[in-house]
Amino acid sequence: MTHCSFILSYSVVLIALIFGLGGCSSTPDSSQELTGSSSSMLELPLPNSIKPVEVVHTGDYSEGVVIDYDGNIYFSHSKVITIVAPDGTERIWAETGEPNGHKILPDGTHLVCDASHHAVLHLDASGKMLEPASKECEGQPLRGPNDLTLDPQGGFYFTDPGGSNASNPIGTIHYVDSSGKTHFVAGDLAYPNGIVITPDRKRLLVAESGKNRILLYELSSPGKVGPMQIFSELPTKEGEQTDNQPDGICLDQAGNLYVAHYGMRQVQVLDPTGKIIRRYDGGNLTTSNCAFGGPQLNQLYVTGGSPGSLFRLDLGVPGLEIRLKKEQNKGI
């Protein structure tokens, strides 16, 4: 295997949460959208009580939303990444080409998936590009990295769907360890997209866009997974909806999974068994990505297109904390 030049510097990351996700489930239907969930520790608001609030209108397709500890919101659209400060002011933070999935490391640098570079980029705190974090695996160039999730043990997982679809399932999942080495994790996927690691570090959840479902992989060790399992088959488009492809995903503190469902104008919430318990209006028809932010980490920010805006859903439900506090960054 080859080594990418980037060496991660955040192996001290620990997530002090003790819960995880449950097993697989059967296909969800509308009868499972209950007023509550026996498997959830949180009381989710009813869909008709939540209206998307427009934060920024770009008019073009957006994705890759992430929030730092200072409350700055980063999201990508077109060739650029825009930063929105807590006071609402916005500016272009970086231009990379085709930015998508985005995470912030404890040292203040950023990882950004960018298909135009066929790489996971590494940017400094000001948005300047450094050496890529990953651009090849086992001597083969990456095709088009899409999304990523940080591993508390010092590495990160990312999806590479480049060129894949339901009839050409060549999409892959990779792991970059704390030394900067890129490993193959899984393949034969129809456009693997959003990806999260559960807080118990035992499971990967992956949105497979081309087959409209969420996959589960049991983790035996960092970068090593068991056989693919189907966590949830998702609903298909109806009426004025134009598509049904799960895109970005994130978790709340109870282990519920939030799925930005492209073409359905929805963020669907799956409980820890994979059953749909809520469907919220995502604001954009082509809902693309979601991430928790706000002073109490209980607001869900959502990207997408048509109309092409960053929206906020005031759920009042605490998201899973995936950020390392700034005071822990000293000396890194």
N, C-alpha and C positions, 0 to 999 in steps of 0.2 A: 504493500500500500504506500501511497505517497503521503507527504505531509504538507498541509497548507502552512503558510508562513506566520499565521496569527497564533499567538499563545494566549489563551484566556487567563485572566487574572482574578477570577472571582470564586475560587473553590471554597471560600469561607462562607458562601451563602447558605443560610439555613432558613427553612420556612417552618415556623413553630405552630403548625396546625396538625391535629391528630386524626382527622377524618379522611375517608377516601370514598371512592365510588364502588357501587355494587356490580353485579354481573350483567349478563345480556338480557334482552327482553324480546317479546314478539312485536310485530308491527303495530305502531300506535294508531289510534283513530280519535275522532273528535269526542267520543264518550270518555276519554281519559283526561280531558281538560277539566280537572276538578277544581272546586273552590279551595282545596287545600291538598296536601300530599302527606300521607303518613310516613313516607321515607324522608321527608325534608324537615330540617330544624327551623326553617324560615317560613313565615307567612307571606306569600307573594301577593301583590295587589292584583285585583281583577283587571283583565285587559281593557274594559271600557272605562276604567278610571285613569288610564295612562295615555297621554297624548304626546307625540314626539315634539320636542322644542327645537327649532332650527337655531344652531349656534353660528355656523358659517355657511354661506352659499358660494359655491365655486362654479356651478353650472356644468362641471365635468365629473366623470366617474372618480370616486375617491375610495380609498381603502387604507390598510396599514395603520390603524389608530392605536396609539400608546400614550400613557400619561406618566409623567415623572413625579417624584416626591414633592416638587415645588408647585405642582398643579398645572404645569405646562402640558398642553395637548399637542401631540405631533400626529399628522395624518398626511398621506400621500395622495396626489392627484396629478394626472398627466406625467410630466417629467420631474416634478418637484415634491418636496416635503415641506409642508407649512407648519409653523408653530403658532399656537394660540395661547397667549399668556392668561393668567387668572383674571386680569382686568378686561379681557376680551380683545385686546389688541392682537393683531396677527401680522405675520411676515413670512416670507420664504426663508426657510432654514437651510435647505440644501437642494441641489439639483443633481440627480444621479442618472436619469434616463427612464427607468421603469420601476420605481420603488414600490414595494408591496409590504409583506410582513415585516414587523419592526419591533425590536425589544431593546431595552436600555440596561447596560451592565452596571455593576456597583461602582466601577471607577469613573462613571460618567460618560463612557463611550457608548456607541450605538451599533447594533447589528441590523442590517436591512437587506432583505431578499430583493434581488433585482435581476429579472430575466434578461434585460438588455446586456448585462455584463456576464450573464451565465454564472453568477456568483452570489454568495452571501457577503455583502460589503461590510466593512468596518469603518465607522466614521468617528471622529473625535467630537467633543462636546459642542464645538462650534459648527459642526456639519461638514468639516473637511474630510475627504476620503483618505483613509490609511490603506495599508496592504489588506487585500480581501481576507476575510475569515475562513472562507472555503471556496474553492473554484474547481476542484477535481476530486475524484474518489477512485482509488485503486487504478490510477493511471488514465482514467476516463474523465473528460471534461463534464461539468454539470450542464444540464440542458436549460433549465429555467426555474431556479428556486422561487418558491411562492410564500411560504409562511414558516414560522419557527416558534419554539418554546424553550425556555431555559431549564436546564437540569440543575437542581440545587447542589449536585456533586461537582459542578464546575464545568460542565459541557453544555451543549444544546442540540436539540433535534430540529431538523427542517425537512419540508416536503419539496420534491422536485417533480412537478407534473408535466414539464416541458414536452409537448408533442403527443401527449396521451389523451385518450378519450375512451368511451365505452367500447368502441370497436378496435381500439389500439391501446390496450392497457399496459403501457410501459412506464407509468409513473413510479417513483421511488421515494423512500424515506431514508434519511441519513442521520448520523450522529457525529458531532465533532467533540472530541474529548478535551480534557483540560490542557493537554499538551499541544492541541491544535491539529490532531490527526483526524481525518474524515473517514468514517466507516459506513459501509452499506448496512442498512437495517432490514428493509423489506422492499419488495417490488411487485410487479404485475398489477398495478393499480390504475384505475380509470380516473385520472386527474385528482391525485391526493392534494388536499388544500389546507384548511385550518388544522392546527395540531395543538394539543395541550398534554402536559404530564400531570397526573393526579398528585395531590399533596402527599400521599403515602409512598410516592416514587415507584409504585408497582405496576402502573398501567399507562399506556399511551392511548389517547382518543384522537382519531383522525377523521376529518370530513372527506369522504370520497365523492366528489362533485358529480362525476360521470355516471354514478349509480345511485345517487340520491340517498345516501345512507351515512351513518357514523360507524366507524370501525373501532375495535378495541384490540390492543396487543398487550399481553402480560409481559412485564419486564422481569427478566431473571437477573440482570445486572445492567449497568449503564451501556446502552447501545446493543443489548442482546434481548430479543423478544421471542415469545412463543408463537404458535400459529395464529393467523388472523381470525378474529371473531366478529360477528355482526352485533354491534351494540344497539342500533336502532335503524329500522327502515323508516324513512320520512314521508310525509304527505306529498302528494303531487299537485300540480297547479290546477286552479279552477277559475272560471269566470274571466275576469280581466287580468289575472296573473299571467305572466309570460314565460316563466321557466320554473324549475325546481331543482336548484343546485345548491347544496350546503356549502358555505364559504367559510368565513372566519368563525372561531369558537372561543368561548371563555367560560370560567367557572365562578360560582359564588361560594360563600363560606360553607354552605351546606352540601356542596358537591353537585348542585344542579348545573347542567350544561346549557349554555346560551348559544344558539346557532343562528347566525345571520344567513337567511335562506334567500339566495339570489333569485329574483324574478317573482317572489311571492309577497313582497313588501312586509316581511315579517321577521321578527326575532322569536324563534321558538325555544321554549325552555323544556328541557328533558330532565326528569328526576334521576337519581342515582341508579335506577333500574332501566333507564332508557325510554320511559314513557313520557309523552308530551303532557305537560300540566298547564302550560300557558302559551298563548300566541299573542305577541305584542306587535302593534303597528311600528314598523321600522323606519317610517318616514320616506325613504327612497324605495322605489319599486325594485331596483336591482340591489337589494341589501347585500353588503359585502363583508363588513367586519364589525366587531364589537369589542369594547374593553371597559372595565369599571374604572371610574375616577371620581372626582369631587372631594371636598374636604373630609367627608366621612366614608369615602370609597363606596358610595351607595347610589351613584348615578351611572347609567349605562350610556356610553357614547357609541354611536352607530354611523357607519359610512355607507356609501353606495352611489348609485346614479339614478336619474329621473326622479327628482330634479337635479341631483348632484349637490348634496349638502351634507355637512356634519350635523347630526341630530343628537339630542340628549333625551334619555328616558329617565324621569325621576322616580325610580322604583322604590327607593327607601330600603333596599335590600343590600347588605354588605357583600361586596365582591371578594374573591379570594386574593389575598395580598401576595403578590409575586415580586415586589420590589424590596431591595435591601435599604434600610434606613441610612441616610447620609452620614450620620455620626459613626456608622460602622465602616465607612469607606477610608478612614484615616490610615495611612500607611500602605494602601493598596496601589 
